[in-house]
Amino acid sequence: MSDPIVIQPPAAANASVIWLHGLGASADDFVGLADELALGSGHGVRFVLPNAPTMPVTINSGTPMPAWYDIRGLDIDAPEDTDGLSASCERIDALIAAERERGIAADHIVLGGFSQGGALALYAGLCYPEQLCGVVALSAYLPRHEWLLDAARTTTNNNKPPVFMAHGDADPVLAPELGAQSRDLLLAGGYDVAWHSYPMGHEVSANELVALRDWLIATGIV
C-alpha cells in the first residue's frame, strides 16, 4: 500500500480524520474533502487519505482493483473476507498509531470512509481497543456484524464511539436497506448512531457534507 495523502490543517494539528475511499477508487477522489467540509480558516484537523492495495474482487469477476478486502456478495448475510478485513484493520491501526505518534490522542481521531471504505471504517473503528472520537460511514454497511456485536457484548473493553451514517435512498450499488439494517444492529448494540438519508444514488451530496460537518463540530474535533 502506497503512502497516504496527508492534508495539513491551516492551524497546528490537534485532531485527525483518517478517510478511506471506495472500491476501485483511490485517495485522490477525496483530496477536496477538507475544503468541502468548510471547517473554518483556523481549524486544526489533519486529513489522512490512504490508498487500498490492489486485489482480485469476486463480485467484479475477479478483476484486480484497489480494494480494502474481497467482496463476495452484497447482502448482509453474504460470505465475508475475514482475512482481508483483518489485514486492512491492521493497516488502519498502523495509521492511527502514526497519528498518535504525532501527538494526536485517540479520542481526537475520526475514522471514516465512503462505500467499502465506510464499511471498513465501521469495522476497524468499532474493533479499535480505545475510544475514538467517532466513526463515519457514507453509503456503507457493517461487515461481520454478528461477530463484532457479540464481541462488543462480551468484552470488558467495550468502547463505543459515536457513529455518523448516511445513505442515498436510491443507491443502486449498496441498497439503502443494507445501510438501514446496519444502523438498526448498531442501535440495538447500544451505539449512538446519527442516521441521514438523502434522495440520491451511490454518491456524496453537498447536504450530506453539511450534516457531517455539523456532526464533527458536535464531537468536539473542530
Secondary structure, DSSP 4 states (H G I P E B T S, - for coil): -PPPEEE--SS---EEEEEE--TT--GGGGTTHHHHHT--TT--EEEEE--PPEEEEGGGTTEEEE-SS-B--SSTTS-B-HHHHHHHHHHHHHHHHHHHHTT--GGGEEEEEETHHHHHHHHHHHHSSS--SEEEEES---TTHHHHHHHHHH-S------EEEEEETT-SSS-HHHHHHHHHHHHHTT--EEEEEES-SSS--HHHHHHHHHHHHHHT--
